Amino acid sequence: MLVLKNKDTSSLLRSEKKSLSRFLTLYATMVVLLITLLSLFYYQGKEKLMLFDQRAMLTKYAYIQTKRLKVLHHYFDERTEYPRDPRFKSAIYDLEYKKIFSLLSKEKIHFDEEVYIAGDTIHLVKALDEFYLGAKYLVIEIPNDGAWRGEGWKNIIGYGFLALLFFMIFGLYLAKMFLKPMRDSIVLLDRFIKDTTHELNTPLSAILANIEMMDTEMMGEKNKSKLARIAIAAKTVSVLYKDLTFLTLEQDRKNHDENIALKELILDRAEYFSVLVQSKQLDFSLDLGNANMMADRRKLTRVIDNLISNAIKYNKRGGTLGITLRQGMLLIWDTGIGIKKENIPFIFDRYIRFNESEGGFGVGLSIVKQILDEYHVLVEVKSSEEEGTSMVLRW
């Protein structure tokens, strides 16, 4: 089941918008991942550069503290106070990594790293050549002011945003360049439809007028059958012609909304399509209650005509076409070939046809959706292959 709600119209066709959206989504994801990866490398580089800059000072402090430990080791009987320095904190550990003495604020030591960040401090681990006071490792600790981190994040956010903006503008240009052939084809098809519509008007009007004026009582059964086939073909083309006229010439015309009695309108359109229904030997099931709707009669007729026409076109010979009408609800259903589940979300896209054996430009349901969106009518589509399709309009 598919439920379609009102959406804002756009100059882009749905197929083009979807293609553009999918491309930009994939492209944006790749760009974000790339920028994130580069930002990570940049951050790690800044951290390593900061540690490299601090290494010289920490090594100097370690040398100073080592000299003091040596002095304390040789004069331990006279001096027992551990040497301190206002510029740094230190600690000593034995060969088995057990603490001998510590002034550190961060007690967790990474003995496998020489210089590393420990929270808001920086540690240097130095292995002593001689075991002064039984110590094998000297750890020097200085504060980490985090200035490099603030500068790093500032650069990441600033340059990252500029890079993202550049790549998105480039991606949009790239996408439009790739979609240009599609747009050109659509424009060409629209122009062809508009030209075809103009050419259809005169001969189609003449055919329909002459069919109505013919006296069938004077005809033999064979000629009546031929005339019926001509009428069927003419009315099929007439529905297409009206769709093309609406699509190319009339859709921007000002609405003349009125309170329409839907029962009378549906009966009128059912009578119009009766020849097509009979030609396919369909059972026409009508269950019409009284219902009204404020709309433009011309546009509402296009909706009903297209839904009935599709129910006839894609029905099985000897099948059933049903229309149920209640206030606020119109159901049109058939026992036809149905629609594949994966195709249902795309049936309202212009120029989309899933059955190549049937004619048409694939504009009918696109017009239906456009008109229903305009009047905030909800469309619910249910379909199963080889079982049929039903469309429910709710307002």
Secondary structure per residue as TSV (DSSP state, phi and psi in degrees):
chain	resnum	aa	ss	phi	psi
A	1	M	-	360.0	140.3
A	2	L	E	-124.7	131.4
A	3	V	E	-115.4	122.8
A	4	L	E	-113.4	127.9
A	5	K	-	-108.6	172.4
A	6	N	-	-64.1	135.2
A	7	K	-	-130.7	154.8
A	8	D	-	-68.5	138.0
A	9	T	-	-73.9	158.0
A	10	S	-	-144.6	156.1
A	11	S	S	-69.5	-24.5
A	12	L	S	-79.7	143.6
A	13	L	-	-71.5	155.2
A	14	R	H	-59.2	-41.6
A	15	S	H	-62.3	-39.9
A	16	E	H	-69.3	-41.1
A	17	K	H	-63.4	-40.8
A	18	K	H	-66.1	-42.8
A	19	S	H	-62.3	-44.6
A	20	L	H	-64.0	-42.1
A	21	S	H	-64.0	-44.6
A	22	R	H	-64.2	-43.6
A	23	F	H	-63.0	-47.1
A	24	L	H	-66.6	-34.5
A	25	T	H	-63.5	-48.0
A	26	L	H	-64.3	-43.9
A	27	Y	H	-63.7	-45.1
A	28	A	H	-63.3	-39.8
A	29	T	H	-61.0	-44.3
A	30	M	H	-66.0	-40.4
A	31	V	H	-64.8	-44.2
A	32	V	H	-62.0	-42.9
A	33	L	H	-62.6	-41.8
A	34	L	H	-64.4	-46.1
A	35	I	H	-64.8	-39.2
A	36	T	H	-61.8	-44.1
A	37	L	H	-64.0	-44.2
A	38	L	H	-65.0	-37.0
A	39	S	H	-64.4	-39.3
A	40	L	H	-63.4	-45.1
A	41	F	H	-62.7	-40.3
A	42	Y	H	-64.2	-44.0
A	43	Y	H	-62.7	-45.2
A	44	Q	H	-64.3	-36.3
A	45	G	H	-64.7	-42.6
A	46	K	H	-62.1	-40.0
A	47	E	H	-64.5	-44.2
A	48	K	H	-65.5	-37.8
A	49	L	H	-65.1	-40.6
A	50	M	H	-64.4	-44.2
A	51	L	H	-64.6	-36.2
A	52	F	H	-64.3	-40.6
A	53	D	H	-65.8	-35.5
A	54	Q	H	-80.3	-18.2
A	55	R	H	-60.1	-42.1
A	56	A	H	-61.7	-45.1
A	57	M	H	-66.9	-41.5
A	58	L	H	-65.0	-38.3
A	59	T	H	-64.5	-37.2
A	60	K	H	-64.0	-44.9
A	61	Y	H	-63.6	-38.9
A	62	A	H	-64.2	-38.6
A	63	Y	H	-63.5	-44.2
A	64	I	H	-62.3	-45.5
A	65	Q	H	-67.8	-35.0
A	66	T	H	-61.8	-42.9
A	67	K	H	-60.7	-41.5
A	68	R	H	-67.0	-39.2
A	69	L	H	-64.7	-36.5
A	70	K	H	-63.2	-44.5
A	71	V	H	-63.2	-46.2
A	72	L	H	-62.5	-35.4
A	73	H	H	-64.2	-42.2
A	74	H	H	-77.5	-25.8
A	75	Y	T	-117.3	36.2
A	76	F	T	-65.5	-29.3
A	77	D	T	-68.5	-28.2
A	78	E	T	-97.1	-31.7
A	79	R	-	-123.3	127.9
A	80	T	-	-123.5	2.4
A	81	E	S	-89.7	129.7
A	82	Y	-	-66.6	134.5
A	83	P	-	-68.6	133.2
A	84	R	-	-118.9	160.4
A	85	D	B	-148.2	131.0
A	86	P	T	-66.3	-18.2
A	87	R	T	-81.7	-19.8
A	88	F	B	-158.1	166.9
A	89	K	E	-115.1	157.5
A	90	S	E	-146.6	167.4
A	91	A	E	-154.8	156.3
A	92	I	E	-126.6	142.6
A	93	Y	E	-132.0	151.7
A	94	D	-	-84.8	-173.5
A	95	L	T	-63.8	-27.2
A	96	E	T	-96.6	19.7
A	97	Y	S	66.8	21.5
A	98	K	-	-90.3	138.8
A	99	K	E	-70.7	130.9
A	100	I	E	-96.0	-48.5
A	101	F	E	-157.6	142.9
A	102	S	E	-147.4	139.9
A	103	L	-	-115.4	8.0
A	104	L	-	-70.7	149.9
A	105	S	S	-87.9	-22.5
A	106	K	-	-115.1	109.7
A	107	E	-	-84.5	-16.4
A	108	K	-	-79.0	117.2
A	109	I	-	-111.3	135.1
A	110	H	-	-99.6	94.4
A	111	F	T	-72.6	-14.4
A	112	D	T	-87.4	-2.0
A	113	E	-	-119.3	145.1
A	114	E	S	-84.9	-49.8
A	115	V	E	-130.9	131.1
A	116	Y	E	-156.0	165.0
A	117	I	E	-93.2	131.3
A	118	A	E	-123.3	86.6
A	119	G	T	66.2	-119.9
A	120	D	T	-97.1	21.3
A	121	T	E	-132.5	169.3
A	122	I	E	-126.1	133.8
A	123	H	E	-112.9	142.5
A	124	L	E	-119.9	126.3
A	125	V	E	-107.4	119.7
A	126	K	E	-121.2	126.4
A	127	A	E	-81.8	125.4
A	128	L	-	-81.4	143.7
A	129	D	S	-73.3	-32.9
A	130	E	S	-123.3	151.6
A	131	F	-	-85.5	76.6
A	132	Y	G	-73.4	127.1
A	133	L	G	56.4	27.1
A	134	G	G	77.5	9.7
A	135	A	-	-91.6	137.7
A	136	K	S	-105.5	-29.4
A	137	Y	E	-124.0	136.8
A	138	L	E	-114.4	129.6
A	139	V	E	-115.5	126.6
A	140	I	E	-108.3	134.5
A	141	E	E	-126.2	130.5
A	142	I	E	-129.4	157.9
A	143	P	E	-67.6	148.1
A	144	N	-	-108.0	104.2
A	145	D	-	-71.0	-17.1
A	146	G	-	74.8	9.9
A	147	A	H	-61.3	-38.2
A	148	W	H	-63.5	-33.7
A	149	R	H	-68.7	-44.1
A	150	G	H	-61.7	-43.6
A	151	E	H	-64.8	-38.5
A	152	G	H	-63.5	-46.5
A	153	W	H	-65.1	-36.9
A	154	K	H	-60.4	-44.8
A	155	N	H	-68.1	-40.4
A	156	I	H	-62.4	-47.7
A	157	I	H	-66.3	-45.8
A	158	G	H	-64.8	-58.1
A	159	Y	H	-70.5	-30.6
A	160	G	H	-64.0	-42.0
A	161	F	H	-64.5	-43.7
A	162	L	H	-63.3	-41.2
A	163	A	H	-64.9	-42.3
A	164	L	H	-63.2	-43.5
A	165	L	H	-61.6	-44.8
A	166	F	H	-61.9	-48.1
A	167	F	H	-66.6	-34.3
A	168	M	H	-70.5	-39.8
A	169	I	H	-64.1	-42.9
A	170	F	H	-63.9	-40.8
A	171	G	H	-64.7	-40.2
A	172	L	H	-63.4	-42.7
A	173	Y	H	-62.0	-43.5
A	174	L	H	-63.5	-42.9
A	175	A	H	-64.3	-44.0
A	176	K	H	-64.9	-34.2
A	177	M	H	-66.1	-41.9
A	178	F	H	-68.9	-33.3
A	179	L	H	-85.6	-7.4
A	180	K	H	-57.7	-44.0
A	181	P	H	-58.7	-38.3
A	182	M	H	-63.7	-45.5
A	183	R	H	-63.5	-42.4
A	184	D	H	-60.7	-40.3
A	185	S	H	-64.9	-40.8
A	186	I	H	-66.4	-42.1
A	187	V	H	-62.4	-42.5
A	188	L	H	-62.8	-42.0
A	189	L	H	-66.2	-40.7
A	190	D	H	-60.7	-41.4
A	191	R	H	-66.1	-39.6
A	192	F	H	-63.8	-42.4
A	193	I	H	-63.3	-42.5
A	194	K	H	-63.2	-43.8
A	195	D	H	-65.3	-40.3
A	196	T	H	-63.6	-39.1
A	197	T	H	-60.2	-43.9
A	198	H	H	-62.1	-40.0
A	199	E	H	-72.4	-26.4
A	200	L	H	-76.5	-25.9
A	201	N	H	-56.3	-56.5
A	202	T	H	-64.2	-53.0
A	203	P	H	-65.0	-35.9
A	204	L	H	-67.4	-42.3
A	205	S	H	-61.7	-39.5
A	206	A	H	-65.8	-42.6
A	207	I	H	-62.6	-50.4
A	208	L	H	-63.5	-39.2
A	209	A	H	-65.2	-41.9
A	210	N	H	-70.5	-33.2
A	211	I	H	-63.3	-43.4
A	212	E	H	-66.6	-30.6
A	213	M	H	-83.2	-13.8
A	214	M	-	-69.4	140.2
A	215	D	-	-92.6	100.1
A	216	T	G	-72.3	-17.9
A	217	E	G	-68.0	-24.2
A	218	M	G	-88.5	-2.6
A	219	M	S	-95.6	153.4
A	220	G	-	-80.3	167.7
A	221	E	H	-61.3	-36.0
A	222	K	H	-64.5	-43.3
A	223	N	H	-70.1	-35.4
A	224	K	H	-61.1	-40.7
A	225	S	H	-63.6	-41.8
A	226	K	H	-64.8	-42.4
A	227	L	H	-63.3	-37.7
A	228	A	H	-62.6	-40.3
A	229	R	H	-66.3	-37.8
A	230	I	H	-64.2	-42.2
A	231	A	H	-62.6	-41.3
A	232	I	H	-61.1	-47.4
A	233	A	H	-64.0	-41.6
A	234	A	H	-65.1	-40.8
A	235	K	H	-71.3	-33.6
A	236	T	H	-63.2	-45.6
A	237	V	H	-66.9	-33.7
A	238	S	H	-62.5	-42.2
A	239	V	H	-61.5	-44.7
A	240	L	H	-63.0	-42.5
A	241	Y	H	-60.9	-43.0
A	242	K	H	-65.4	-37.0
A	243	D	H	-63.4	-45.7
A	244	L	H	-65.6	-38.2
A	245	T	H	-63.4	-44.1
A	246	F	I	-62.9	-42.1
A	247	L	I	-67.3	-39.4
A	248	T	I	-100.7	-25.1
A	249	L	I	-123.5	-29.9
A	250	E	I	-112.7	-12.3
A	251	Q	T	-66.3	-21.8
A	252	D	T	-94.3	2.4
A	253	R	S	-69.8	144.6
A	254	K	-	-62.5	137.6
A	255	N	-	-72.1	149.2
A	256	H	-	-124.3	76.9
A	257	D	E	-69.6	142.9
A	258	E	E	-149.5	164.4
A	259	N	E	-81.5	103.2
A	260	I	E	-95.5	130.8
A	261	A	E	-80.7	105.8
A	262	L	H	-67.8	-33.0
A	263	K	H	-59.2	-48.1
A	264	E	H	-64.8	-39.7
A	265	L	H	-64.4	-44.1
A	266	I	H	-65.7	-41.7
A	267	L	H	-60.6	-40.4
A	268	D	H	-62.7	-45.2
A	269	R	H	-70.8	-33.3
A	270	A	H	-63.3	-39.8
A	271	E	H	-64.3	-39.2
A	272	Y	H	-61.8	-39.7
A	273	F	T	-91.6	4.9
A	274	S	H	-60.2	-35.4
A	275	V	H	-63.8	-42.2
A	276	L	H	-67.1	-38.3
A	277	V	H	-62.7	-44.6
A	278	Q	H	-66.9	-36.3
A	279	S	H	-64.0	-28.2
A	280	K	T	-100.4	6.2
A	281	Q	T	55.6	45.7
A	282	L	-	-91.6	150.4
A	283	D	E	-91.6	117.7
A	284	F	E	-94.4	106.3
A	285	S	E	-102.6	113.2
A	286	L	E	-113.4	128.4
A	287	D	E	-132.1	85.5
A	288	L	E	-110.1	118.7
A	289	G	-	-97.1	179.3
A	290	N	-	-83.1	131.1
A	291	A	-	-154.4	147.5
A	292	N	E	-130.0	156.6
A	293	M	E	-153.2	136.1
A	294	M	E	-82.6	113.2
A	295	A	E	-165.1	171.0
A	296	D	E	-79.7	123.4
A	297	R	H	-58.6	-40.0
A	298	R	H	-60.0	-44.0
A	299	K	H	-72.5	-40.3
A	300	L	H	-66.1	-33.8
A	301	T	H	-63.8	-38.1
A	302	R	H	-63.1	-38.9
A	303	V	H	-63.4	-52.5
A	304	I	H	-64.4	-43.4
A	305	D	H	-59.6	-44.4
A	306	N	H	-67.6	-40.5
A	307	L	H	-67.4	-41.4
A	308	I	H	-68.3	-43.1
A	309	S	H	-59.3	-43.5
A	310	N	H	-66.0	-39.9
A	311	A	H	-63.3	-31.3
A	312	I	H	-77.1	-49.1
A	313	K	H	-59.6	-42.4
A	314	Y	T	-100.7	15.0
A	315	N	S	-86.1	165.2
A	316	K	-	-91.5	147.1
A	317	R	T	-59.6	129.4
A	318	G	T	83.1	8.0
A	319	G	-	-82.7	-162.7
A	320	T	E	-126.9	139.5
A	321	L	E	-120.8	122.2
A	322	G	E	-120.6	144.6
A	323	I	E	-131.7	125.1
A	324	T	E	-120.9	129.9
A	325	L	E	-125.8	128.3
A	326	R	E	-137.3	162.5
A	327	Q	T	-61.3	121.7
A	328	G	T	85.8	1.8
A	329	M	E	-151.0	133.7
A	330	L	E	-131.9	124.6
A	331	L	E	-117.3	126.8
A	332	I	E	-124.0	121.2
A	333	W	E	-135.1	161.2
A	334	D	E	-146.7	169.2
A	335	T	-	-112.2	42.6
A	336	G	S	-89.3	-151.0
A	337	I	S	-76.9	-17.5
A	338	G	-	75.4	-178.5
A	339	I	-	-130.5	139.0
A	340	K	-	-62.0	142.9
A	341	K	G	-56.7	-40.1
A	342	E	G	-73.0	-14.7
A	343	N	G	-92.9	-15.6
A	344	I	G	-56.7	-42.1
A	345	P	G	-63.4	-13.7
A	346	F	G	-110.2	5.1
A	347	I	T	-68.1	-20.1
A	348	F	T	-94.3	3.5
A	349	D	S	-76.5	138.8
A	350	R	T	-67.6	142.2
A	351	Y	T	69.2	12.8
A	352	I	-	-94.3	125.2
A	353	R	-	-135.5	131.8
A	354	F	S	-105.3	-3.6
A	355	N	-	-127.7	102.3
A	356	E	T	-73.4	-12.2
A	357	S	T	-75.6	-18.6
A	358	E	S	-100.4	148.5
A	359	G	-	-81.8	-171.8
A	360	G	S	109.1	163.3
A	361	F	-	-93.5	-7.6
A	362	G	S	76.6	35.4
A	363	V	-	-110.7	-14.8
A	364	G	H	-58.4	-54.0
A	365	L	H	-70.6	-27.1
A	366	S	H	-63.5	-40.3
A	367	I	H	-66.6	-41.9
A	368	V	H	-56.7	-49.4
A	369	K	H	-63.8	-40.1
A	370	Q	H	-61.7	-44.3
A	371	I	H	-69.2	-43.6
A	372	L	H	-64.9	-37.4
A	373	D	H	-60.5	-40.7
A	374	E	H	-61.0	-35.5
A	375	Y	T	-101.5	13.3
A	376	H	T	57.1	43.8
A	377	V	-	-98.7	130.8
A	378	L	E	-84.2	135.0
A	379	V	E	-113.2	128.1
A	380	E	E	-119.7	122.3
A	381	V	E	-114.1	126.9
A	382	K	E	-125.3	134.0
A	383	S	E	-157.3	144.7
A	384	S	E	-136.8	138.8
A	385	E	T	-60.1	135.5
A	386	E	T	64.4	8.3
A	387	E	T	-117.1	-28.1
A	388	G	E	125.3	178.2
A	389	T	E	-135.0	144.7
A	390	S	E	-132.9	139.8
A	391	M	E	-124.8	126.0
A	392	V	E	-113.4	125.0
A	393	L	E	-102.5	130.8
A	394	R	E	-128.2	134.6
A	395	W	-	-139.0	360.0
